[in-house]
Amino acid sequence: MKTRLALTAYSLIWSLLLPLVLLRLWLKGRRQPDYRLRWPERMGHWPLYPQGCLWIHAVSVGETIAAKPLVEQWQQRHPDIPILLTTMTPTGSATVRKLFGTTVHHAYLPWDMPGLQRKLVKRLQPRLLVIMETELWPNLIHACRRAEVPVLLANARLSEQSQRGYQRVRALTRPMLRSLSGIAAQHTPDADRFAALGVDERKLQVTGSIKFDITLDTRTRDLSKQLSKAIGKRPIWIAASTHEGEDEVLLKAHGKLKIKLPDALLILVPRHPERADRIAGLLYKQHFQFARRSLDQVPNADQSVFLIDSLGELMTFFGLAQAAFIGNSLNGGGGHNPIEPASVGVPVLIGPSYTNFQTIIEAMRAEQAVVMVHSVDELRDRLLGLLQSKDLRDTYGQRAYLFYQQQQGALKRLMGWIENLLNRNPELADPLRQPTQPEPVDEKNGNS
């Protein structure tokens, strides 16, 4: 009874807030016009409903990139079963198209109102819903449960702050979590927090992060080589996924670095490309000569900053750098993914705020595979040491790469679990079980 009341109250709140949600999208559209497009999709009106699909939901850019190894392996093993990839943001949508083109179906996930989600699940008749990380919507999960669609939370992570938030509304979140077919947690602390929220431990497994199973494809590697040849030999560092409030600090560090290394190049990659014009204005104001990726420019010898105002190319530019700073960590934002630079053997630097990837960063610190910085001067000094010393770069780069290698294998475990769920195998919580090929699916009713 409490569960039904909580879900009803939640749905009522959604209905009441919908006008404000629409207003917020419209206002965000002033800076990002794409927010004013494709509103019918957010109300469940799609041009196509790929029935019998593997449905993957990834809220935005990071989750979409994390899903890339899963999508690619699924396409290799099950080319006859379509993939639907839903997101919530325009940048997530653009990343889907950048990474996968037309090889996957894509749309915005409708807002979490019960009627919309029930109709969507009924039309799709998906074989399985895989939710990346912790993008949980109560009405969506309830609709899948009613339609007997398995739901797997993959690459799941749960911070202490999020756990406390779920605990405060446990009448809503506890039955939602118990409705999941399984939770593939990234790390033991994540699994422990889910268990503390009432998740059956038989549905919990620590599978690791599939972000460690990323690989540098041939196209990306070739583009890195082309750009490296065009730029020439010079000290290069990258500031990846930066946020508001960090650009000034990073440019100050770069200015100080150039006193010792006049030909140093900073590859500056804002997390949200729509900030690029503001950053360009900042570069003009501070008299930095720079090139912009969106204009197909390549930095010449007089330009000391390369502004990357594009999506889906971060791995290309990690391949150019001799040191990588992880953004959102000098502004109290909680940091971003350190795995990508580690996967190409680039020394990793990060600021004091890394709660979003705390388990990974702490493990890297224990292996001395990450360099911590707390101020402009410390960032300058650390960069100077790395850019001037090949031995130091090799030491930290090899430590980061070794850490990356040791963490691989999550994708294999996750794929095994997904195929067990597709087979309606009762041993759902055993992702290490040898998977079998799924039986043909009856497209009419979506059941094996």
N, C-alpha and C positions, 0 to 999 in steps of 0.2 A: 504494500500500500504506500509506504513511504517513498519507494522507488518510483512508482507511478506519479505521485504528487510532485516529486522533485523534477522528473522529466517534463511534466506538464508545465510546471512553473518556469523551467528553463526555456521551453518552447514559446511560452507566452512572452517572456522577456525578449526573446529574439524578434517576435512579431512587433512588439512595441518599439524596439530599437531600430527596426529596418529603415525607417525614414532617415534616422541619424547616420546609419551606415552608408546609405546612398549619398547623403550630403558629404560625408567624409571622403568618399571616393571622388565625388565631383571636385572637392577642394584639392585633393591630392593631384587631380588631373591638371591643375594649373602648372605644376612643375613636371608632372609625368603624364602627358596627354593619353597614353595607353590606358590609364585608369578609367577613362571615360568611354572606352570601347568594350564591345562584347558583353554588355550587361545582360542580355538574354541568357547567356551561358550560366551566369551566376544565379539565374532563376530556373535552371534545369532545362532550358530550351537549346538543345545542341543540334547541329546539322546532321550528325550521324551518331548512332549508338552501336558500337561494336559488340554484338552479343557473344557470350562465351569467352570473354577476354580474360587475360591476367590483368587485373587493375592495380596500378601502383599510384599511390598518392604522395606527392612531394610538395611541401608548401611553397618553397621558393628556390633560390639558386643553390644553396648549400646542399639541401636534400636531393635536388635533381642531380647534381654532380655525384653525390653519394650513391644514387641509384644506377649510375652508368654501368658499373661492372655487372650488376644484376640484369639489367636490360640486355646488354650485349650477350651474356651467356645464355639467357633465355631464348634470344633470337637464334642462337646457334643450335640449341638443343631442341627447340620447339618452334620451328619456323611456320608451322601451320596454325599456331594459336596466337591471335593478335594481342598486342599490348596496348592498354589505355593508360596514359600518364596524365594525371590531373595535378594542377597547381593552384595557388591562390593569388599570385602576384604577376604583373607584367614581366618583371625580370626573370621570374621562374619560367614563364611561358617562352620568353625569348631564348632562354638557355636550353629548353627542350628542343626547340627548332634548330638551334646551333649544333647541339650534340647529335640529334637523331634524325633531323630532317622530316621526311614523310614516312619513315619506317615504323613510327608509332602513331597511334591516335592520341590527340591531345585536346583538352578543354579545361576551362576553369571549373573547379568543384563548386556546386551550388552552396549557398548559405545553409546553415544547419537547421532548417525547419523541417518538421516531420513529414509533411506532405511531399515536399520536394525530394527528400531522400528516399522515401518509399517508392515514388514513381521512377526515380532514376535507377534504383536497384532492380525494380521489376522490368524495366526496359533493357537494362544491360545483361541481366542474368549472368553476372561474372562468375568465373570458376573460383576466384580467390581475390581478396583485397589485401594488398600489402601496404601498410602505412609506414612511411619512413620516419624514423626517429620518434617524436612524441607529438605528432599532429593529430590529436584525438578529438573527435566530434561525437557527442553522445547520441544524437538522432541518427547519424550515419551508421554507427555501430549497432544501434538498436534495429534499424531497418535490415541490416545484413543478418543479424541474428534471426529475425522473423522469417527471412527468406532462406535460412540455412546456408548462408554464404560464409565460409571460413574467413576470419580476419586475423592476420599476423602482423604484429608490431615489430618491424625490423630495424636493426641498427639502433635499438632503443637506448636512450639515455634519460636520466631523471636526476636533476639537481636537488639539493636539499631544499632550496627555495620552492621549486615546483612541487616537491613532495608535501611541503607544508600547505601550499595552495590547494592541492587535491584533498588533503586531509580536512580542510575547512569546509569543503562541500562534498563530504564523503557519501551523503545520501544519493548524490548524483554520480560521483566518480567510481565508487566501489562496484556497483552493478555493471557499469560500463567496462571497467577493467576485467571483471570476472566473465564478461561476455566474449572477450578475446579468445581466439583459439590458441594463441601462444605469444610470448614475448621473447624475442631474441635480443638480449641485452648486450651492450658493448662491453661492459666491465662488471665485476662483482659488486661494487658499491651501487651501481644502477639496479642490478637484480635485487639486492637487499632492500632498496627503497621501495621497489614495486611490491616485494613480499610484505613489507610493513604496511602497505596500503590494502592488503587483503587478497593479493593475487595468489592463486594456488601454485605452490612451488613446482608442481608437476608440469605446469605450463611455462615455467621460466627456465631459460638456458642462457649461459654466458657464451656467446658465439664470437665475440670480438667485433671489431668495426670493419665493415666491408670497404671503408675508405682506404684501408691498407692494401686492398687488392686492385687498386688502380694501376694501369700500365700506360706508358707513353707510346701512343700509336705512331705509326710511320709518318703520317702527315704532319703531326705536331713536331716530331723530331726533325723532319726536313725543314719545316718553317723556321725552327730555332736556328738551324745551321745557316739558312739563307740570311736571316736577320743578323746573326753574329758576324757573318762575312761582310755584310753591308755596313755595320757599325764600326767594325775594326777592333783592334786590341786596345782595351782601356778598362780601368777598374769599374765594375758594374755591380750595383746592389739594387734590390727590389724591395719596395714597401707595398705589401699585398693586402688587399681588402681593408683599406683605411676608412675611417669614419670621421664625421664632423668633429673638429677640435684637435685632430691629430696632424693635419697637413702642415700647420704652422710650425709645430714642433719638429716634424721630419725635415722640413725645408731648412729650419735653423741648424739642425744637425748636419745636413748636406752642405750648407754654406761653410760651416766650420771644417768639414772634411775636405772641401776643395782648397782650403789654405795649404794643406799638406799634399793633396792629390788633385791638382788643377784640372785634370782630364777625367775626373770621376763622373760617372753617369748614374743618376737615380731613375729607376723605372717606377713610376708612381701609379698605383692601380687602386682607384677608389672602389669601395664595395658597391656603391650605387653610381653608375655612370652618369646619371642626371646631375650629379654634383660637378661634373667636369668643367662646365663654363665658369662656375664660381672659383674653382681651383685655378683655371687658366687666368682669371683676373688676379688672383693672388700671386701667381708666377710673374705676371707683368709688373705688378706693384713692387715686387721684391727684386726685379731686374734679372730674373732667370730666363735665359733663352731656352726654348723647349720645342719639341715636336709633338704632334698629336696623332695617335693611331687612327682615329676616325677619318683623318684626312690623308691616310696612306703615306704619311711622312715617316722617314727614318732619320734619327738624330745625326747631325753632322758634327764635326769636331768642335764647333763653337757652342753647341747646345748641350746643356748639362742635365736636362730633365726630359724624360720620355713619358708623356701623359697617356695612359691607356684608358681610353673612354669607349671601350667595346666590351662585349660579353663573351664568355666561353673560351678565352684565350690565355688564361692565367698560367696553365702548364707550359705553354710556349715560352713565356717570359721567365718562368723559373729556370728553364733550360738555358737562358742567357746569363743569369746572374751568378755572381761569386759569393753572395751572401744574401739572405732573405729575412726581412723583418715582417712579423705577423701583426697585422693591424687590429684595431679595436682592443688593444691591450695597453695603450698609454692614456686612454680616456675613461677608464673604469667600465668599459663595455663588455668585458668578459672574454675577449680574444676570438680567434678563428682557428681554422684547421691547420696544424703544423705538418700534416702528413705529406702534402703534395711536394713541398721543397725537399723533405727528407727522402722522398721516393726517387729523386734525381741526384741525391748526394750533395745537396747544397747546404752549407751551414745555416742553422735556424736561430734567429734572435726573436725574443718576445718581451713585452713589457710586463709589469707586475700584475695586471688584471687578466686572468685566464680561466675564470670559473666555468666558461662554456666547454672547455676541454681540459678540466682540471686533472682527471685521472691520467690522460695521455701525457700532459706536460710534466706532472710529478714523476711519472715513470721515465720520461726522457731526462729529467734533471738527475734522477738516480744513476743514470747511465752516462751522465755528462754529455748528453747528445743535444742539448739546447743551451743557448747563451742568454742569460737574463740581463735586462737593462732596466734602469729606473729613472734615468734623466737624459737630457739632451747631451750632456758631456760624456756620460757613460756610453750612450749609443755611438757617439762620434769616435770615442776611443776604441771601442770593440770593433767597429767597422774598419777603422784604420789598421788595427792589428791583423784582421782577416784579409783585407785587400792588399796589404803589403807583404804578407807571408803565405807562400804557397803551402808550406808545411802545416801551418796553423789551419788553413782552409781545408787541407786534406784530412787533418785529424778530426775536426768537427763535422766535416761532410761525411766521412766514413762512419763515424759514430751514429749520425742521424740515419744513414742508409742501412746500417746493420740493425738499428732499432726497427726501422720500417720492415725489413725482411723478416725479423723474428715475430712480428705481429700478424703476418699474413695467414690466410686460411679461412677467414670468416665467411667468404663467399661460398666455398664448398659446403660448409656446415649449413648455411642459410638455404642454399638450393636444395639440399637433401630434405630439410624440414618442409619447404614449400611443396615438394613433390609428394611427400608423405601426406600432407594436407589435401592435395589434389586427389590423391587416391582414397581419401576418407579413411586413412589408416588410423586405427585406434591409438597407436603409439605416437601421438602427436608431439609429445614433448621430448622426443629423441631425435634431434637433428643429425646425430652421427650415424643413425641407422642407414644402411646402404639403400639408396632410393631405387625404386622400380619405375619403369616407363608408365605414364598415366594411360588408362584405358580411354578409348574414344568417348567423346562427350556427345550426348544427345542435345543438339543445338536447340531443340524445342523446349526442353525443360531445364537444361543446364546442369543435369546431374550425371555422374559417371554411371 
